Amino acid sequence: MRKIVNTSVICVNIKVFYDYFILEPLKTLNPMGNFYRSNHLHKKTQKFMENYLKNGNLPKVGEKVISDCLFSDLKITNICFEYKRTKGETFLKNLEDKFLIEKQKLNR
């Protein structure tokens, strides 16, 4: 039986909730390897949806977003417009922004 993950991504003031299927664990990997594999897929779905929204695409509820680089279709389950980040989300976003600024300084 395939397991479904429900997650969300925030872009500016829009929060999009979506589902995707978890890949079956590989027998050739140990538990940590399968964990990193599923973690990598989750990060790829997050990054894909962020870029999808930043490019001006606004999906509809029930729509399936298909990507060539992902192994699962993303099904949109809910969209919140005019979303306000919580204190924790704002803290993490600010931390991430500061990290990206420092990373750019190091790459120069």
C-alpha positions as CSV (number, residue, x, y, z in Angstrom):
1,M,0.0,0.0,0.0
2,R,1.4,3.4,-1.0
3,K,1.5,6.1,1.7
4,I,0.4,9.6,1.1
5,V,2.2,12.7,2.5
6,N,0.2,15.9,3.0
7,T,2.4,18.9,3.2
8,S,2.4,22.6,2.3
9,V,4.6,25.4,0.9
10,I,4.4,29.1,1.5
11,C,5.2,31.6,-1.2
12,V,4.8,35.3,-0.3
13,N,1.2,35.3,1.1
14,I,-0.1,32.1,-0.4
15,K,0.0,28.7,1.3
16,V,-0.6,25.7,-0.9
17,F,-1.3,22.3,0.6
18,Y,-0.6,19.3,-1.6
19,D,-0.3,15.5,-1.4
20,Y,2.3,13.1,-2.9
21,F,3.1,9.4,-2.6
22,I,6.1,8.2,-0.7
23,L,8.4,6.0,-2.6
24,E,8.6,2.4,-1.5
25,P,11.8,1.6,0.6
26,L,14.5,-0.1,-1.4
27,K,15.8,-3.4,-0.1
28,T,19.3,-2.4,-1.2
29,L,19.4,0.5,1.2
30,N,19.6,0.4,5.0
31,P,17.0,2.3,7.1
32,M,19.2,5.5,7.1
33,G,19.6,5.3,3.3
34,N,15.8,5.0,2.8
35,F,15.3,7.9,5.3
36,Y,17.7,10.1,3.3
37,R,16.0,9.1,0.1
38,S,12.6,10.0,1.3
39,N,13.9,13.2,2.8
40,H,15.5,14.2,-0.5
41,L,12.2,13.6,-2.3
42,H,10.4,15.8,0.2
43,K,12.9,18.6,-0.2
44,K,12.6,18.3,-4.0
45,T,8.8,18.6,-3.9
46,Q,9.1,21.7,-1.6
47,K,11.6,23.4,-3.9
48,F,9.6,22.5,-7.0
49,M,6.4,24.0,-5.6
50,E,8.2,27.1,-4.4
51,N,9.6,27.7,-8.0
52,Y,6.2,26.8,-9.5
53,L,4.5,29.5,-7.5
54,K,7.3,32.0,-7.9
55,N,6.9,31.6,-11.7
56,G,3.4,32.9,-11.4
57,N,1.6,29.5,-11.7
58,L,-1.4,29.3,-9.4
59,P,-2.9,25.8,-9.3
60,K,-6.5,25.0,-8.5
61,V,-7.7,22.7,-5.7
62,G,-7.9,19.1,-7.0
63,E,-5.4,19.8,-9.8
64,K,-2.4,17.5,-10.3
65,V,0.9,19.1,-10.9
66,I,3.2,16.9,-12.9
67,S,7.0,17.2,-12.9
68,D,9.7,15.4,-14.9
69,C,12.1,15.5,-12.0
70,L,9.8,14.1,-9.3
71,F,8.7,10.4,-9.0
72,S,5.2,11.4,-7.9
73,D,2.5,13.7,-9.0
74,L,1.5,16.5,-6.6
75,K,-2.2,16.8,-6.0
76,I,-3.3,20.2,-4.7
77,T,-5.6,19.8,-1.7
78,N,-6.1,23.4,-0.4
79,I,-5.0,27.0,-1.1
80,C,-5.0,29.8,1.5
81,F,-4.8,33.3,0.1
82,E,-3.6,36.2,2.2
83,Y,-1.8,33.8,4.5
84,K,-0.1,35.3,7.5
85,R,3.0,33.4,8.8
86,T,3.0,32.4,12.5
87,K,5.8,33.6,14.7
88,G,7.7,30.4,14.3
89,E,7.3,30.4,10.5
90,T,8.5,34.1,10.4
91,F,11.5,33.2,12.6
92,L,12.5,30.3,10.3
93,K,12.0,32.4,7.2
94,N,14.2,35.2,8.5
95,L,16.8,32.7,9.5
96,E,16.7,31.1,6.1
97,D,17.0,34.5,4.4
98,K,20.1,35.4,6.6
99,F,21.7,32.1,5.7
100,L,21.2,32.7,2.0
101,I,22.8,36.1,2.3
102,E,25.8,34.7,4.1
103,K,26.1,31.9,1.6
104,Q,26.1,34.4,-1.3
105,K,28.9,36.3,0.4
106,L,31.0,33.1,0.7
107,N,30.4,32.2,-3.0
108,R,31.8,35.5,-4.3
